Amino acid sequence: MQMLAGYVAEREGALNGRFGCVTPDEAVESHYVFAAALESFANTSVEKINYQQQPA
């Protein structure tokens, strides 16, 4: 329900340019950040975030 409400509010312009719903690309990118964070914790190291390039 929250995603639906966010979508409708964003579509109607009720957010005045503020953050609404994430895009699929943003969701994928956040996965890479969280995966690197988990790897960093497990290895007690600094991990590089490996963004995979998707064909357009």
Rosetta blueprint (number, residue, H / E / L):
1 M L
2 Q H
3 M H
4 L H
5 A H
6 G H
7 Y H
8 V H
9 A H
10 E H
11 R H
12 E L
13 G L
14 A L
15 L L
16 N L
17 G L
18 R L
19 F L
20 G L
21 C L
22 V L
23 T L
24 P H
25 D H
26 E H
27 A H
28 V H
29 E H
30 S H
31 H H
32 Y H
33 V H
34 F H
35 A H
36 A H
37 A H
38 L H
39 E H
40 S H
41 F H
42 A H
43 N H
44 T L
45 S L
46 V L
47 E L
48 K L
49 I L
50 N L
51 Y L
52 Q L
53 Q L
54 Q L
55 P L
56 A L
